[in-house]
């Protein structure tokens, strides 16, 4: 008999099925149909009821989106622009030394 084949058969037969999820795992189909009765605020992480959460979402959608450029100081914006310019110059003229 071929001992390698027997050993391979014994090893593969002894391994548990690892492709299956654990029995206590909730299937995705069941999780999708659950009704959420509690939620957390995306602003301060406080507990909210479903009605409060829906009101908060409506308020957040009505508010105009904040422009991230307004939060950056003009000095920092200028520094970032100069760094981008320096990167462009180094790409076009790699032989020019820039300190």
Protein Blocks (a to p, Z undefined) as FASTA:
>chain_A
ZZklmmmmmmmmmpccfkbccfklccfklmmmpccfbdcdfklopacdfklmmmmmmmmm
mpccddfklmpcfklmmmmmmmmmmmmmmmmmmmbccZZ
